[in-house]
Amino acid sequence: MQSREAPLPMMLDPLFVAAVLEGFEGTLDEVVGRVENPEVNAQLDALRSQVAALRICIEEPLGRAETDRTASERTTSPSGKSKPLSRCRTALAPSMDKSAGRTDH
């Protein structure tokens, strides 16, 4: 019997993902302040901040990779790299923890 494996999902380019998140940011920016309910308005503002932080976490390594590539063309010594994703998890963790416990979606 022949096994049927699910096709691998298409991976999205990080720049595309960052652009989509930037669009979400802009949309949320337009909505924040226009909602009567202050609690909802605060949650939308927090969501906008989370989206911005995630977008930056995606863009930073891409910019650093471009900088590293350019620098390596000029010099032979490799540059040290930080761990941007762990820093991003730390930045996003407090606000993500708050929304994780919610059941009133």
One Martini backbone bead per residue (centre of mass of N, CA, C, O) as a GRO file, in nm:
protein
  105
    1MET     BB    1   0.096   0.036   0.023
    2GLN     BB    2   0.057   0.371  -0.038
    3SER     BB    3   0.173   0.658   0.094
    4ARG     BB    4   0.027   0.969   0.204
    5GLU     BB    5   0.170   1.271   0.187
    6ALA     BB    6   0.181   1.572   0.284
    7PRO     BB    7   0.234   1.859   0.173
    8LEU     BB    8   0.439   2.103   0.189
    9PRO     BB    9   0.451   2.400   0.303
   10MET     BB   10   0.466   2.716   0.211
   11MET     BB   11   0.714   2.937   0.241
   12LEU     BB   12   0.761   3.251   0.364
   13ASP     BB   13   0.880   3.545   0.322
   14PRO     BB   14   0.994   3.762   0.556
   15LEU     BB   15   0.926   4.027   0.403
   16PHE     BB   16   0.629   3.962   0.365
   17VAL     BB   17   0.554   3.933   0.661
   18ALA     BB   18   0.641   4.218   0.743
   19ALA     BB   19   0.441   4.363   0.551
   20VAL     BB   20   0.184   4.251   0.675
   21LEU     BB   21   0.235   4.361   0.961
   22GLU     BB   22   0.244   4.657   0.872
   23GLY     BB   23  -0.053   4.659   0.785
   24PHE     BB   24  -0.171   4.595   1.060
   25GLU     BB   25  -0.056   4.838   1.203
   26GLY     BB   26  -0.203   5.053   1.035
   27THR     BB   27  -0.488   4.959   1.099
   28LEU     BB   28  -0.468   4.980   1.409
   29ASP     BB   29  -0.393   5.280   1.412
   30GLU     BB   30  -0.675   5.371   1.295
   31VAL     BB   31  -0.850   5.241   1.535
   32VAL     BB   32  -0.712   5.371   1.747
   33GLY     BB   33  -0.941   5.590   1.920
   34ARG     BB   34  -1.233   5.486   1.771
   35VAL     BB   35  -1.316   5.348   2.033
   36GLU     BB   36  -1.525   5.365   2.297
   37ASN     BB   37  -1.395   5.135   2.441
   38PRO     BB   38  -1.122   5.148   2.646
   39GLU     BB   39  -1.045   4.847   2.664
   40VAL     BB   40  -1.035   4.788   2.363
   41ASN     BB   41  -0.835   5.011   2.294
   42ALA     BB   42  -0.603   4.894   2.467
   43GLN     BB   43  -0.589   4.619   2.322
   44LEU     BB   44  -0.524   4.734   2.041
   45ASP     BB   45  -0.262   4.874   2.126
   46ALA     BB   46  -0.121   4.614   2.221
   47LEU     BB   47  -0.137   4.469   1.950
   48ARG     BB   48   0.025   4.674   1.791
   49SER     BB   49   0.284   4.633   1.958
   50GLN     BB   50   0.320   4.332   1.894
   51VAL     BB   51   0.339   4.358   1.588
   52ALA     BB   52   0.584   4.545   1.586
   53ALA     BB   53   0.779   4.356   1.737
   54LEU     BB   54   0.762   4.124   1.533
   55ARG     BB   55   0.856   4.278   1.284
   56ILE     BB   56   1.133   4.355   1.399
   57CYS     BB   57   1.228   4.059   1.446
   58ILE     BB   58   1.228   4.001   1.140
   59GLU     BB   59   1.406   4.244   1.026
   60GLU     BB   60   1.675   4.246   1.180
   61PRO     BB   61   1.818   3.989   1.063
   62LEU     BB   62   1.807   4.091   0.770
   63GLY     BB   63   1.981   4.344   0.813
   64ARG     BB   64   2.223   4.195   0.938
   65ALA     BB   65   2.283   4.012   0.697
   66GLU     BB   66   2.344   4.242   0.501
   67THR     BB   67   2.572   4.367   0.669
   68ASP     BB   68   2.748   4.110   0.684
   69ARG     BB   69   2.784   4.076   0.381
   70THR     BB   70   2.919   4.348   0.329
   71ALA     BB   71   3.151   4.312   0.535
   72SER     BB   72   3.268   4.042   0.411
   73GLU     BB   73   3.360   4.182   0.146
   74ARG     BB   74   3.579   4.368   0.305
   75THR     BB   75   3.626   4.132   0.509
   76THR     BB   76   3.735   3.828   0.688
   77SER     BB   77   3.586   3.886   0.946
   78PRO     BB   78   3.359   3.778   1.152
   79SER     BB   79   3.067   3.854   1.294
   80GLY     BB   80   2.884   3.892   1.560
   81LYS     BB   81   2.596   3.723   1.698
   82SER     BB   82   2.284   3.737   1.794
   83LYS     BB   83   1.961   3.651   1.955
   84PRO     BB   84   1.673   3.776   1.840
   85LEU     BB   85   1.446   3.573   1.925
   86SER     BB   86   1.494   3.577   2.231
   87ARG     BB   87   1.444   3.880   2.258
   88CYS     BB   88   1.154   3.870   2.145
   89ARG     BB   89   1.027   3.684   2.351
   90THR     BB   90   1.077   3.876   2.585
   91ALA     BB   91   0.914   4.121   2.470
   92LEU     BB   92   0.636   3.945   2.424
   93ALA     BB   93   0.557   3.772   2.677
   94PRO     BB   94   0.376   3.946   2.865
   95SER     BB   95   0.143   3.999   2.652
   96MET     BB   96   0.096   3.699   2.575
   97ASP     BB   97   0.014   3.593   2.855
   98LYS     BB   98  -0.249   3.754   2.884
   99SER     BB   99  -0.392   3.631   2.621
  100ALA     BB  100  -0.371   3.321   2.689
  101GLY     BB  101  -0.592   3.331   2.938
  102ARG     BB  102  -0.814   3.384   2.754
  103THR     BB  103  -1.186   3.307   2.686
  104ASP     BB  104  -1.325   3.582   2.535
  105HIS     BB  105  -1.313   3.566   2.194
   0.00000   0.00000   0.00000
